[in-house]
Amino acid sequence: MNLQLQFGERVRELRLAKGLSQEALAYKAGIDRTYMTSVENGKRNVSIQNVEKIITALDISVSEFFKSDTFKHN
């Protein structure tokens, strides 16, 4: 699985755990809902600025976001 897919999977996992819709998370992050959809589907090469916006909107630290089995390599 490539990094874009892994990132999107982790965003979706955390968003659902917090009970947020894509629209609500996009609003909190200050990005468009359609952009959020493509992020979660692994179709966006997300800039570091948008990574920060999304992680901040999820109310989680960067280290906690990436501390997941999603990012472990076999």
CYANA upper distance limits for C-alpha pairs under 8 A (distance plus 0.5 A):
  1 MET  CA      5 LEU  CA      6.87
  1 MET  CA      6 GLN  CA      7.15
  2 ASN  CA      6 GLN  CA      6.80
  3 LEU  CA      7 PHE  CA      6.45
  3 LEU  CA     71 PHE  CA      8.42
  4 GLN  CA      8 GLY  CA      6.69
  4 GLN  CA     39 VAL  CA      8.06
  4 GLN  CA     42 GLY  CA      5.25
  4 GLN  CA     43 LYS  CA      7.51
  4 GLN  CA     44 ARG  CA      7.30
  4 GLN  CA     45 ASN  CA      6.93
  4 GLN  CA     46 VAL  CA      8.23
  5 LEU  CA      9 GLU  CA      6.54
  5 LEU  CA     40 GLU  CA      7.86
  5 LEU  CA     41 ASN  CA      7.08
  5 LEU  CA     42 GLY  CA      4.57
  5 LEU  CA     43 LYS  CA      8.08
  6 GLN  CA     10 ARG  CA      6.72
  6 GLN  CA     42 GLY  CA      7.93
  6 GLN  CA     70 THR  CA      6.48
  6 GLN  CA     71 PHE  CA      7.01
  7 PHE  CA     11 VAL  CA      6.75
  7 PHE  CA     39 VAL  CA      8.29
  7 PHE  CA     40 GLU  CA      7.91
  7 PHE  CA     42 GLY  CA      7.76
  8 GLY  CA     12 ARG  CA      6.68
  8 GLY  CA     39 VAL  CA      5.81
  8 GLY  CA     40 GLU  CA      4.21
  8 GLY  CA     41 ASN  CA      6.39
  8 GLY  CA     42 GLY  CA      5.80
  9 GLU  CA     13 GLU  CA      6.60
  9 GLU  CA     40 GLU  CA      6.48
  9 GLU  CA     41 ASN  CA      8.01
  9 GLU  CA     42 GLY  CA      8.26
  9 GLU  CA     70 THR  CA      8.09
 10 ARG  CA     14 LEU  CA      6.69
 10 ARG  CA     65 PHE  CA      8.11
 10 ARG  CA     70 THR  CA      7.20
 11 VAL  CA     15 ARG  CA      6.45
 11 VAL  CA     40 GLU  CA      6.90
 11 VAL  CA     54 ILE  CA      8.39
 12 ARG  CA     16 LEU  CA      6.54
 12 ARG  CA     40 GLU  CA      6.46
 13 GLU  CA     17 ALA  CA      6.70
 14 LEU  CA     18 LYS  CA      6.72
 14 LEU  CA     58 LEU  CA      7.64
 15 ARG  CA     19 GLY  CA      6.80
 15 ARG  CA     20 LEU  CA      5.85
 15 ARG  CA     21 SER  CA      7.66
 15 ARG  CA     22 GLN  CA      8.08
 15 ARG  CA     25 LEU  CA      7.69
 15 ARG  CA     58 LEU  CA      7.34
 16 LEU  CA     20 LEU  CA      6.36
 16 LEU  CA     21 SER  CA      7.91
 18 LYS  CA     58 LEU  CA      8.41
 20 LEU  CA     24 ALA  CA      6.38
 20 LEU  CA     25 LEU  CA      6.69
 21 SER  CA     25 LEU  CA      6.78
 22 GLN  CA     26 ALA  CA      6.48
 22 GLN  CA     33 ARG  CA      6.82
 22 GLN  CA     36 MET  CA      7.04
 22 GLN  CA     37 THR  CA      7.47
 23 GLU  CA     27 TYR  CA      6.59
 23 GLU  CA     32 ASP  CA      8.47
 23 GLU  CA     33 ARG  CA      5.68
 23 GLU  CA     36 MET  CA      8.46
 24 ALA  CA     28 LYS  CA      6.76
 25 LEU  CA     29 ALA  CA      6.61
 25 LEU  CA     54 ILE  CA      8.11
 25 LEU  CA     57 ALA  CA      6.98
 25 LEU  CA     58 LEU  CA      7.82
 26 ALA  CA     30 GLY  CA      6.43
 26 ALA  CA     31 ILE  CA      5.58
 26 ALA  CA     32 ASP  CA      6.33
 26 ALA  CA     33 ARG  CA      5.77
 26 ALA  CA     36 MET  CA      6.57
 26 ALA  CA     54 ILE  CA      8.20
 27 TYR  CA     31 ILE  CA      6.73
 27 TYR  CA     32 ASP  CA      7.75
 27 TYR  CA     33 ARG  CA      8.01
 28 LYS  CA     57 ALA  CA      5.84
 29 ALA  CA     53 LYS  CA      5.53
 29 ALA  CA     54 ILE  CA      5.83
 29 ALA  CA     56 THR  CA      7.77
 29 ALA  CA     57 ALA  CA      5.56
 30 GLY  CA     53 LYS  CA      7.86
 31 ILE  CA     35 TYR  CA      7.42
 31 ILE  CA     36 MET  CA      7.76
 32 ASP  CA     36 MET  CA      6.96
 33 ARG  CA     37 THR  CA      6.79
 34 THR  CA     38 SER  CA      6.91
 35 TYR  CA     39 VAL  CA      6.70
 35 TYR  CA     44 ARG  CA      8.35
 36 MET  CA     40 GLU  CA      6.73
 37 THR  CA     41 ASN  CA      6.73
 38 SER  CA     42 GLY  CA      6.67
 38 SER  CA     43 LYS  CA      5.53
 38 SER  CA     44 ARG  CA      6.28
 39 VAL  CA     43 LYS  CA      6.36
 39 VAL  CA     44 ARG  CA      5.62
 39 VAL  CA     45 ASN  CA      8.29
 39 VAL  CA     46 VAL  CA      7.63
 46 VAL  CA     50 ASN  CA      6.70
 46 VAL  CA     51 VAL  CA      6.91
 47 SER  CA     51 VAL  CA      6.74
 48 ILE  CA     52 GLU  CA      6.74
 49 GLN  CA     53 LYS  CA      6.84
 50 ASN  CA     54 ILE  CA      6.54
 51 VAL  CA     55 ILE  CA      6.62
 52 GLU  CA     56 THR  CA      6.44
 52 GLU  CA     62 VAL  CA      8.32
 53 LYS  CA     57 ALA  CA      6.56
 54 ILE  CA     58 LEU  CA      6.77
 55 ILE  CA     59 ASP  CA      7.08
 55 ILE  CA     60 ILE  CA      6.53
 55 ILE  CA     61 SER  CA      7.44
 55 ILE  CA     62 VAL  CA      7.09
 55 ILE  CA     65 PHE  CA      7.63
 56 THR  CA     60 ILE  CA      6.71
 56 THR  CA     61 SER  CA      7.76
 60 ILE  CA     64 GLU  CA      6.95
 60 ILE  CA     65 PHE  CA      6.96
 61 SER  CA     65 PHE  CA      6.64
 62 VAL  CA     66 PHE  CA      6.90
 63 SER  CA     67 LYS  CA      6.50
 64 GLU  CA     68 SER  CA      8.12
 66 PHE  CA     71 PHE  CA      7.14
 67 LYS  CA     71 PHE  CA      7.94
 68 SER  CA     72 LYS  CA      7.62
